[in-house]
Amino acid sequence: MTSLISAPGLLRVLAGVTVLDVRWQLERTDGREQYAAGHVPGAAYVDLETDLADPPGPGGRHPLPDPTRFGAAMRRCGVRTDRPVVVYDDWSGLAATRAWWLLRHHGHRDVRVLDGGWSGWRAAGGVVGTDLTPARPGDFEPDPGHLPVVDADGAARVAADGVLLDARAAERFRGDVEPVDPVAGHIPGAVNLPASGNLDGGRFRSRDALAAAYARTEGAAEVAVYCGSGVTATHDLFVLHELGRVAALYPGSWSEWVTDPARPVAVGDDAPERPPGPAGAARGV
């Protein structure tokens, strides 16, 4: 069963689902203001950096949130165990899939991503809500472990023995630029599959097109995905889920990998390793 829902589909079931607005975007902090200006009626605002991540540190820029704190945030937003959840953003689904992954990882069994996000909702003539009344508290209790994760050693193992996907843009994978983290390049052995390629016109590509793009993962002994900080990677993981394939998230991703200077770094499309080194001034998020 697909975990995508269209704007018309959401309109039909709106009264029976919990909607989460996750309008966060890298290097922008206006998600809450956007939500206040207009949102899917009844939606609750979720802050990615405070609700869907722990503070930055040795575990990367967006470590997985403490389960107790995550559960409290979801209950505050009205999430119930027995009620479907729909998540959306206005950033190509990159933040929404982080919420989708976390809820599924913590045991929620029915979470959908709004195809096309907020822009798709507006384009379909969806009603714009402005009510800021807090949601009725939910009863969701987090139970982590329902979706797999790997650590840095596990990511290296998958790169050697399975398929490790890097969901970042190609220029960051190659090490041509690195606008966020202090070291440029990628985990040796990783394969670049940018999350941007999952979409066509702001919506997810057809199943056949995605199956062709992800063909290298079919039959792999193990598949894992990383990105800069464990957010964009969930977009690739969502696609793999839609294709019926099990894959793990490396939560710390590149921002954790480069905290240990002993970990190798590769540059180029298929280049030998080089010692880690500065990529210029990093702009932090």
N, C-alpha and C positions, 0 to 999 in steps of 0.2 A: 504494500500500500504506500502511495506517495506521501511524503511529508511536505509537499508544496500545496498551497492553496491560492487560488486566483482572487482578485478583488471582488468579482461578482459572487464567487463561492463564499467569501467571508461575509459579504452582505447578507447572504441567505441564512447564515448560522450565527450572526453576530450576537444575538441574545443569549446564546448557549455556550459561549466560549469566553475565556479570559484573554485579553489582548495586551501585549507588552510593547511599548514604544521604546526602541533602543537606538535613538538617533544620536549616536556618537560617531565621530570621525577623527582620524589621525590629525593631530595638530589643530583641532577645532574644539571649542568648549561650549558651543551654543546649543547643544542638544536640548537642554531643559527649556531654553527660551523658545526654540522651535516648537517643542511640545506644547508650551503654554499658548502659543499663537494659533495652534490648530493641530488636531490629532484625530485618529479613528475614535469615534464615540465610545466612551467607556474604557479606553486604553489607560494603563498606568505607565508612568515614565520609569525606565530603568537606566541608571547611570553605569556605563560599562566599567569605568575606572574604580568606582567605589562599591558597586553591587556585584560585578562579574569578574573582579580581580582583587588580589591582595596588593598592598603597596609594592612598588618596585624595590628590587634588592638582588641578592646573589642568584635568586631563582628567575631573574629576567624582569622585563618591564611590565608584564601583566601576568604574574603568577596566578595559578588557580585560586579562587577565593576559599577562605576557610569555610568548611561546610556549614558550621553553625551560623556564621554571618550570612552566607548565601541563602540558607533556608529562611532566616529572618527577613531578608530582603524580599524573597519571593512571597512569603506570607503577607508582608506589608502591601505587596502589589496585587493581592487577591488570588494567588495561585493555589488551586486545590488539586488534590491527588486524583479526584474522580471527574475533573472538568477539563476538556481540551484547552490547550494554550496556543495562541497564534502570536508570533513575534514578527516585528518589521522594523526597518530603518529607512534611511534615505542615502545609503552608502553601498549600493549594489548588493546588499545582503551580508556584507562582511561583518557587521556588528550583530545583526540578527542571528546569524548562524552560530556565533559565540554563545548567545543565550540558548539557542536550540540545543547545542552540544552539551552545555552545562546541565540543563534540565534533564536531558536524556541520560547523561552520565550519572546524575543523582536519582535516577529511577522513575522520572515521569514518563508515562507510556504513550502520551498523545500530544506531541508538539509539532506545530506546522510553521512554515516560513511563508510569509506573504510574498508571492512572486511579483516582482516589480516594486515592492516596498511602498513607501508613502507616495512617491511620484505615480506609481501604478494605480494606487487607490484614488488619487485625484483625477487622473486621466480617465478612469472608469466612471467618474461622476459620484464617487463615494462621498457621503456626508462628512463635513468637517465639524468636529466637536471642539468646544472651548471650555467645557466644565472641568474644574480642577478639584472637585470633591474627591477626597481620598477613597481608595478602593475598600470594599468590605474585606477585612482580613481573611486570608485563606488558611488552609490546614496542612500545606505541603511540608513534609519532613524529608530532608536530604538523606540519600543513601548512596554515597559515592561508590563507583566501581562498575557501573553497568556498561560503560564504554571504556575501551583500553587506552592506556597511556604508556609512554616510554620515557626514560630519563636520557641523559646525554650518552651514557654507555649503550643503552638500548638503541638509540638513534644510529650510533656508529655501527652497531651490529646489523641493523636492518639495511643500512647503506651497503654493507658488504655482502649480505646473504639474501636480501629481499629487494624491495623497492622503497626507497626513501624519497618522498616528493617534497620539493621546495616550492611553496605557493607564492613566493614573492615575484615582483616584476623581474624580467630577464636581466635588466641592467644591474640590479642589485645582486642577483644570483652570480653574474659574471664578475662582480667586484668593480665594475666601471664607476659606480657611484655608491655611496652609503650615507643617506641623509639623516639617519637616526642613530645607528649604533657605531661604536668606536672602531670597529674593524670591518673591512669589506671582504666579500667572498661568500663561500658556501661550504657546507659540510662535505668533505671528500666522498665521492660516490653517489651523491644526491642527484636527482633528476628534476629539472625545472619544469613545473607545470603551473604557470601563473593563474591565480584565481580569476583574473579578469577574463580569461578565455572560457570560463564557464557560462558566460552570459552573451546574449545577442539582443541588442536594443534594450538593455536593462532587465531582461528576463532570462531565466535559465534556458539554455539551448535544449533541443529535443533530446530524448533519451538516446536515440541512435547516434547523434552527433557527440554526446558526452561519452558514450561507450567507446566510440572510435578514439576520442582524445585520451581516454584512460585505459586503452587496450593493454598497455605494458603492465598494468596491475593484475590483469586476469590470470589466475593460476599461480600468482606469486606466493611463496611460502609465508611471507609476512610483508605488510605494507604499513608505513607510518608517514606522517605529514608534519612539516614544521614551516615556520615563516619567520617574521621578525620577532614576535613576542607571543605567539600562540593564539592570535585573533584570526588573521586571514586564513590560517591553516584550516580552520573549521569550515570554511567555504568548500575546500577540496574534500574534506571529510563528509560534508553534507552530500556532495555529488556521489561519492563512493557509497554512501548509505543508500541513495536513490538507485544505484546500480546493483544493490544487494551484496556489497562487498564490505568486509570488516577491516578496518584500519585504525591505527593508534595515533593519538596526538602526542607530539613532543611539546609539552606545555611551555617550558622555558625557551624553546626555539633558539634562534640565532643570538638573541640578546643574552641568553644564559651561556650558550656554547662559548662565546668569546670572553667570558669572565675568567676562563682558565687558559693561560698562555701556553700550556702544554698541549692543548687540543689543536689538531692540524686544521689548516684552512686551505681551500682550493679556490682558484680564480679562473676566469675564462669559462668557455662552454664545456671543455673537457681538458682541464689543465693539471699538471702535477702540483703537488702540495707545496706550500711555502710557509715559513714561520709567520705567525700572526704579527700584524703591525698596524699602526694607526692609519685610519682612512681619512684623516682630516678631522676638523671640529665636528663633533656629533651634536645634532639638535635633539634634545631629549623629550620623550613623551613617557 
